[in-house]
Amino acid sequence: MNTKLTLTVEKRIIVKAKHYAKKTGRSLSELIENYLQSLVEEKGSAGKMSPKLKRITGAVKLPKDFNEAEELRSILEKKHL
């Protein structure tokens, strides 16, 4: 169930965030929800992500069982074999 939330944020941040959301084809609500979700997730799964993957958290929806190391290995094998 969705619930309305009122936030107080600097206007310049809101303008930039709305621009970013539009550019990436998402809503500002979705960006904020994804960010909040990443904060409250278990540290075990979030702690295993590389810094690059953490930066795009929310931009790409990955399955819960996503294994970054296995995916990277698979891509490199395809590229070099």
Summary of the structure (lengths in Angstrom):
residues: 81
radius of gyration: 16.0
end to end distance: 47.5
largest distance: 52.6
contacts: 132
relative contact order: 0.08
helix: 60%
strand: 2%
